[in-house]
Amino acid sequence: MTSAKTFFGHPRGLATLFFTEMWERFSYYGMRALLLLFMVAAVEDGGMGLDDRTGGAIYGLYTMFVYLMALPGGWLADKFFGLRKSVFYGGCIIAAGHICMVFPSTETFFVGMLLIIIGTGLLKPNISSMVGEIYPADEQVKRDAGFSLFYMGINTGALLAPLIVGYLGENINWHYGFAAAGVGMILGLIQYKLTENHLGQVGLEPVRLPDAAQQNKREQTIRNGLWVIGLLLAVLVGLLIARVIHINPIVFAGVSGVVILVAVLAYFIYVFLFENLNGDEKKKVVAIFILFLVTIAFYAGYEGQGSTLNLFAERYTNMFIGSFEMPASWLQSAPPFFVLVFVPVFAWLWTWLAKRNLNPSTPVKMALGLLWMGLGYLVMIFASNIVIAGGKPLPAWLILTYMLHTFGEICLYPIGLSGVTKLSPKRLVGQMMGVFFMALALGNLVAGLYAGEFNDEAISANPSLLTDLFGLIVKIMFVATVIVLIFNKPIRKLMGNIN
């Protein structure tokens, strides 16, 4: 351990990482709760006045790139910065992004989004890696418990953020909300620097080459590459601000999704044909591909929380408690609350079932995740019928939806992470984890694009569009559930002895 004192029986370094990540997630989920609402709000209400499709596309691109940047962020930490510096630099860039968003300018708003994407890519994957490194190799059980505690920190930040950031943004001034999110990240950075001595030697150095000359050459190459990329980004941002070039967010989002999907398909084909896999490894790679598709489908629905369902809360839900109108973004605190409450319950349930040889197989848990997602959106069809009848549903409908979606994530997300790690050929584990992040990224992108279909004007003219749009999600989730269950045995055979 790095210190004689402990944090709930764990190395004190865990407290450093717990609170840093808690505040980083506070800043991320606070900003996410406001993002689409701000972009589509009327200019006279302090918003950007974007149409729903454009706002949804930008939201989807933002959340997509947050996940994609984890890939180069992790690589830079391993090869150049080291984990500890990457976390600090990433936090500083995130804070700078939020500061940019404080100013009521379209240009600074988008520069701020770009900075937050870059900073999150540096911080998010590497702080998780540091959690694993603060434990000795022979303390696997305590290490797993430490990750569970760390996960609680993530959801504590996500729970608090909409309550504070959402209230300031919706009820006082949008930019006050963005400022509050930035203050959260700054508090996390201060705490990180004041307590980083508890981390000992963890994360101080990157993975170095044995030959010093080769290491210096690699560092110089990376340094030069970062300068070139930075200059190109600066030029691109300058051209966009000067309106010399124009990017259509809807087209860009669609093209980005297709490019990523084609790239992943090409990667799987390459691995299958040219990585000299044996028969067992090929079967497991096919199983990972199935998990990849299921993950995209699930998160295309799940990430509707910050987009489609957030708009439903703001436009069609009765948010009044007496004479007080709750900010729509407050409902974004429901999912992390349910995670904190129900993760221990599901952990106990899986253990109880396993002792009786009744623990569901990985494909069944995939199907359960999709089923819960479909049931959540089925609830929204009933809520939409109230809107069609001329009323406003209570927040309880959305809260029930979020609870069901949380059940789905508890079933699917852990098996996604552990499944990719266990199924991948050892030499490809890092690359396959990158593929998993791409599935999350694509799910986020689809969620943003689909939110644009919930056009306020079209729904006002024809409210039954709400049930049509939610109904399509329900059909997709239920059909996917049935397909996974039908192919339960073949998928289990592909996975071999992994469950």
Buried (B, 14 or more C-beta within 10 A) or exposed (E): BBBEEEBEEBBBBBBBBBBBBBBBBBBBBBBBBBBBBBBBBEEEEBBBEBBBBBBBBBBBBBBBBBBBBBBBBBBBBBBBBBBBBBBBBBBBBBBBBBBBBBBEBEEBBBBBBBBBBBBBBBBBBBBBBBBEBBBEEEBEEBBEBBBEBBBBBBBBBBBBBBBBBBBBBBEEBBBBBBBBBBBBBBBBBEBBEEBBEBBBEBBEEBEEBEEEEEBEEBBEEBEEEEEEEEEEEEEEBEEBBEEEEEEEBBEEBBEBBEEBBEEBEEBBEEBBEEBEBEEEBBBBBBBBBBBBBBBBBBBBBBBBBBBBBBBBBBBBBBBEEEEEEBBBBBBBBBBBBBBBEBBEEBEEBBEEEEEEEEBBBBBBBBBBBBBBBBBBBBBBBBBBBBBBEEEEBBBEBBBBBBBBBBBBBBBBBBBBEEBBEBBBBEEBBEBBBBBBBBBBBBBBBBBBBBBBBBBBEEBEEEBEBBBEBBBEBBEBBBEBBEBBBEBBEBBBEBBBEBB
